[in-house]
Amino acid sequence: MSSYYPRTKDLTRTRKSLTESPPSSPSPTEKNFRHDRLSRYDSSGETATDKPIGRTSSYTRRETRLAALNRQEQDSTAKDYKKMYADALHENERLKSRLQDSKQELIKIRSQLEKVTQRHDRISERSTVLESEKREKQALEKRVSDMEEELKVLTELKSDNQRLKDENGALIRVISKLSK
């Protein structure tokens, strides 16, 4: 922890800010700082550097242990970043494959839609052709019925004409007998 809090003017500034701050529950950083500060002093108020070498070696062991813990945290953090990067790459690849599958499915659906549209166009063309053929057929049927009626009228006229000719011939004979 001493590597985080060097024994310089910053330490006294931190101490002053701690005493000036309102009383509250200490944050984890403040707890560590107080613990570190208290561990450097013994009950007589001497720092660990002022004590005999036996106490300094325990302090050094503690610092070494803390440094090792920090290195382990950094290593685990680095490993976590590597793992997160690998997970992100894996997720990216999975999403890319899903995107490819979706694109292929979209292409299939578009081709099916195109086929259906073409079929619909052909059916509508056929229905248009059928409708026009129906109209033509109706027009032709009407013409045929009109012609049949005209034919009936012509037949009646021919028969009337023949009757009139016959009557005319009879009248001519009657007149010619009367005139002799």
C-alpha positions in Angstrom: 0.0 0.0 0.0 2.9 2.4 0.6 3.5 2.4 -3.1 0.1 4.0 -3.5 0.8 6.6 -0.8 4.3 7.8 -0.9 5.7 9.5 2.2 5.8 13.0 0.8 3.8 16.2 1.0 0.9 14.3 -0.5 0.6 12.2 2.6 0.4 15.2 4.8 -2.2 16.8 2.5 -4.2 13.6 2.6 -4.0 13.6 6.4 -5.2 17.2 6.6 -8.1 16.5 4.2 -9.0 13.5 6.3 -9.1 15.5 9.5 -11.1 18.3 7.9 -13.7 16.1 6.3 -17.0 15.6 8.1 -17.4 12.4 10.2 -18.8 9.7 8.1 -18.3 6.0 7.5 -14.8 5.7 6.1 -14.4 4.6 2.5 -12.4 1.5 1.7 -9.5 3.7 0.6 -9.6 5.6 3.8 -9.7 2.4 5.9 -6.7 1.1 4.0 -4.9 4.4 4.5 -5.6 4.5 8.2 -4.6 0.8 8.6 -1.4 1.5 6.7 -0.7 4.6 8.8 -1.3 2.8 12.0 0.8 -0.2 11.0 3.8 2.0 10.5 3.7 3.3 14.0 3.9 1.2 17.1 2.5 2.2 20.5 5.5 4.5 21.2 4.9 6.5 18.0 8.0 5.4 16.2 7.8 4.6 12.6 8.9 1.2 11.3 12.0 2.8 9.8 13.0 4.1 13.3 12.7 0.6 14.9 15.2 -2.2 15.0 15.7 -4.4 11.9 13.4 -7.2 13.2 10.3 -5.0 12.9 11.5 -3.7 9.5 11.7 -7.2 8.1 8.1 -7.9 9.0 7.1 -4.6 7.4 9.1 -5.5 4.3 7.4 -8.9 4.2 4.0 -7.2 4.4 4.9 -4.8 1.6 6.2 -7.7 -0.5 3.0 -9.7 0.2 0.9 -6.6 -0.8 2.9 -6.1 -4.0 2.4 -9.8 -4.9 -1.3 -9.4 -4.3 -1.3 -6.4 -6.6 0.6 -8.3 -9.3 -1.9 -11.1 -9.0 -4.8 -8.7 -9.3 -3.1 -7.1 -12.4 -2.5 -10.6 -13.9 -6.1 -11.7 -13.2 -7.3 -8.4 -14.7 -5.1 -8.9 -17.8 -6.4 -12.5 -18.0 -10.0 -11.2 -17.7 -9.3 -8.7 -20.5 -7.9 -11.5 -22.6 -10.9 -13.7 -21.8 -13.3 -10.8 -22.5 -11.6 -10.2 -25.8 -11.8 -13.8 -26.7 -15.4 -13.9 -25.7 -16.1 -10.8 -27.8 -14.3 -12.3 -30.8 -16.3 -15.5 -30.4 -19.6 -13.6 -30.1 -18.6 -11.5 -33.1 -17.9 -14.6 -35.2 -21.3 -16.1 -34.0 -23.1 -13.0 -35.0 -21.3 -12.9 -38.4 -22.4 -16.4 -39.1 -26.0 -15.6 -38.1 -25.8 -12.5 -40.4 -24.6 -14.7 -43.2 -27.4 -17.2 -42.5 -29.9 -14.4 -42.5 -28.6 -13.0 -45.7 -28.9 -16.4 -47.4 -32.4 -16.8 -46.1 -33.3 -13.3 -47.4 -31.9 -14.3 -50.8 -34.1 -17.4 -50.8 -37.2 -15.5 -49.7 -36.5 -12.9 -52.4 -36.3 -15.5 -55.1 -39.5 -17.2 -53.9 -41.2 -13.8 -53.9 -40.0 -13.2 -57.4 -41.3 -16.5 -58.5 -44.7 -15.8 -56.9 -44.8 -12.4 -58.4 -44.0 -13.8 -61.9 -46.7 -16.5 -61.4 -49.1 -13.8 -60.3 -48.3 -11.7 -63.3 -48.8 -14.7 -65.6 -52.1 -15.5 -63.9 -53.2 -11.9 -64.2 -52.1 -11.8 -67.8 -54.1 -15.0 -68.4 -57.0 -13.6 -66.6 -56.7 -10.4 -68.7 -56.5 -12.6 -71.8 -59.5 -14.7 -70.6 -61.5 -11.5 -69.9 -60.7 -10.1 -73.3 -61.5 -13.5 -74.9 -64.8 -13.5 -73.0 -65.6 -10.0 -74.2 -64.8 -11.1 -77.8 -66.9 -14.2 -77.4 -69.8 -12.2 -76.1 -69.4 -9.7 -78.9 -69.4 -12.5 -81.5 -72.4 -14.2 -79.9 -74.3 -10.9 -80.1 -73.3 -10.5 -83.7 -74.4 -14.1 -84.5 -77.8 -13.5 -82.8 -78.2 -10.2 -84.7 -77.3 -12.0 -88.0 -79.7 -14.8 -87.2 -82.5 -12.2 -86.7 -81.5 -10.5 -89.9 -81.6 -13.9 -91.6 -85.1 -14.5 -90.3 -86.2 -11.1 -91.5 -84.6 -11.8 -94.9 -86.3 -15.2 -95.1 -89.6 -13.6 -94.3 -89.0 -10.9 -96.9 -88.2 -13.5 -99.5 -91.3 -15.4 -98.8 -93.4 -12.2 -98.8 -91.7 -11.3 -102.1 -92.4 -14.7 -103.6 -96.0 -14.5 -102.5 -96.3 -11.0 -104.0 -94.8 -12.3 -107.2 -97.3 -15.1 -107.3 -100.2 -12.8 -106.6 -98.9 -10.4 -109.2 -98.7 -13.2 -111.8 -102.3 -14.3 -110.9 -103.5 -10.7 -111.2 -101.8 -10.3 -114.6 -103.6 -13.5 -115.8 -106.9 -12.3 -114.5 -106.4 -8.9 -116.1 -105.3 -10.4 -119.4 -108.5 -12.7 -119.5 -110.6 -9.7 -118.7 -109.1 -7.6 -121.3 -109.7 -10.3 -124.1 
